[in-house]
């Protein structure tokens, strides 16, 4: 599910359980941005998955915030001023993702 932006699918939890039963190492979800938040929370609580890659999800928030900042004042060119407007949306998105992973 690399770079997946659609969160309607989800993961095969029975397959994850079968893999977990055979594996002696922690599991990683590569492409976690495409996993529904509710499923990520359930997997975080009930499995040995120790890492969720959620870069696409956060980059999408950053991109939207950056686009909004640039479009709000097309004459503005100061990168620090523009990038400051990405901070709060990124913090909000990161907190949302991390709070769903609390076990």
C-alpha positions in Angstrom: 0.0 0.0 0.0 3.0 2.3 -0.6 1.9 5.9 -1.0 -1.7 4.9 -0.7 -4.0 7.8 0.0 -7.2 5.9 0.1 -8.0 4.6 3.7 -11.1 2.6 2.7 -9.2 -0.7 2.4 -7.4 -1.9 5.4 -5.3 -4.8 6.3 -6.1 -8.5 6.5 -6.0 -9.0 10.3 -6.2 -12.8 10.1 -3.1 -12.8 7.9 -1.3 -10.5 10.4 -2.2 -12.8 13.2 -0.8 -15.8 11.3 2.4 -14.0 10.5 2.7 -12.9 14.1 2.3 -16.5 15.3 5.3 -17.6 13.1 7.5 -14.6 13.6 10.0 -14.0 16.4 10.5 -10.4 15.5 8.4 -7.3 15.8 6.3 -6.4 12.8 6.3 -3.2 10.7 3.4 -1.8 8.7 5.0 -0.3 5.6 2.4 1.9 4.0 0.5 2.6 7.2 -1.0 5.8 5.7 -3.4 3.6 3.8 -4.7 1.8 6.9 -7.9 3.2 8.5 -7.2 5.0 11.8 -9.6 2.7 13.7 -7.7 -0.4 12.4 -4.3 1.0 13.3 -5.6 1.6 16.8 -6.9 -1.9 17.1 -3.7 -3.4 15.7 -1.5 -1.3 18.0 -3.5 -2.6 21.0 -3.8 -6.2 19.9 -0.6 -7.1 18.0 3.1 -6.9 18.2 3.3 -4.4 15.4 5.9 -1.9 16.6 6.2 0.5 13.7 3.7 2.1 11.4 5.0 4.1 8.4 2.7 7.1 8.0 4.8 9.4 5.9 2.3 9.8 3.1 -0.4 10.8 5.5 1.7 13.5 7.1 3.2 14.7 3.8 -0.3 15.1 2.4 -1.2 17.4 5.4 2.1 19.3 4.9 1.4 19.7 1.2 -2.1 21.0 1.7 -0.9 23.5 4.4 1.9 24.7 2.2 -0.4 25.1 -0.8 -2.9 27.1 1.4 -0.1 29.3 2.7 1.2 30.1 -0.8 -2.2 30.6 -2.3 -3.3 32.9 0.6 -0.8 35.5 -0.6 0.9 34.8 -3.9 3.1 37.8 -3.6 4.7 36.5 -0.4 8.1 34.9 -0.9 9.7 34.5 2.5 10.1 30.8 3.0 10.1 31.1 6.8 6.8 33.0 6.8 5.3 30.4 4.5 6.6 27.4 6.3 5.4 28.6 9.7 1.9 28.0 8.4 2.5 24.3 8.0 3.5 23.9 11.7 0.0 23.7 13.4 -1.6 21.4 10.8 1.4 19.1 11.0 1.2 19.0 14.9 -2.5 18.3 14.7 -2.1 15.5 12.2 0.8 14.0 14.1 -1.1 14.1 17.4 -4.1 12.4 15.7 -1.9 9.6 14.4 0.0 9.0 17.6 -3.0 9.2 19.9 -4.7 6.4 17.8 -1.6 4.2 18.4 -1.7 4.4 22.2 -2.3 1.0 23.6 
